[in-house]
Each structure stands twice: as C-alpha cells, then as structure tokens.
Amino acid sequence: MRVRAQFPNLRIAELVDRFGGLTRDEAVEAATQLVEALRPQADQEIHSAVVLLETGITVAEMENGSDASIRALFPLCDRIVTVAGIYGYAALDKASRSLGDLLVGLICAGKRDIASIQVHVRTIRLLALNSVALGEEQIATMLSELAKLLDYHGISSMGEPTASEF
C-alpha cells in the first residue's frame, strides 16, 4: 500500500529556504551597513595602533632593537592590516603588510635595524586615514621605497593572500 503525503506550502517553509529570512542580496546589504556603522570605531582602532607602534619604536630604540621589543610591534601591525583590509584602505594595508614582513625578516636574520622600521611606521602614519592628502603617484612611490627596504635586507614580501592560504 502506497501512502502519499502532501505538505502544504507554508510561509515557514519558504523562510527556511532563505537564510535568516533574507535573500542573499538583502543579507549582504545589511552586513555592509553594519560594517560601515563601525567605521568610526575602526578608524580609531587604526589611530590607536599607530600611536602604539610609534611608542613601541621608542622602546625598541632604548632597548637597542631587542627581539622582544621588535616582536611587540607585530601584533599592532597585524591589527592595522586586519582593519585596513576590512575597510578598503589598500595603501595602508600594503604598508602594514610590508612592516610585518620586515619585522619577521629582521627577527629571523637577527638584525636590529630600527631605522627601517621607523621608515615603515612613518609611512603608515602618513597613510593612516589620509592624515595627509597624497596622490596616487606619491603613494606608489612610498610603497616602492618600502619594497626597496625589504630588498635591501633580503626579505621577500609575503604579498597578497590567496584563497588557498585561508
């Protein structure tokens, strides 16, 4: 004996097929609005991290570039990379990634070149939240100079992350 079940088309069944009761486009739009609402906080976070980087450079100078003082800069750099990436500050993201590459390279090589770190931090300060009006050509020049510092130390840039790295 065959039993045939018929399920009525209910609103709840339709909502189950839609994540959160929203279409994909509606969900993306809502998420974008939430992220944009947090932009002032993110900008403040970047500013705080830059100030802490500058303080950390002073400490590193006083400690003659000890490994611990250089390592202490990396989480601040990582914080800037994260927030800059989320909010589309591309130049700031690249400069911060370059600083991260430099820090790791210096630590691995046992070098204590505070001047190269200072150049990176000052560049990050200039790029942070457009504190100074810079043109595309000026930004490109600054980023290429940071790349020259990495080359000078024999440090290869990690570059942009790829999907396979996640």
Secondary structure, DSSP 4 states (H G I P E B T S, - for coil): ----------HHHHHHTSGGGS-HHHHHHHHHHHHHHTHHHHHHHHHHHHHHHHHHHHHHHHTTS-HHHHHTTHHHHHHHHHHHHHHT-HHHHHHHHHHHHHHHHHHHHT---HHHHHHHHHHHHHHGGGSS---HHHHHHHHHHHHHHHHHTT-----S--GGG-
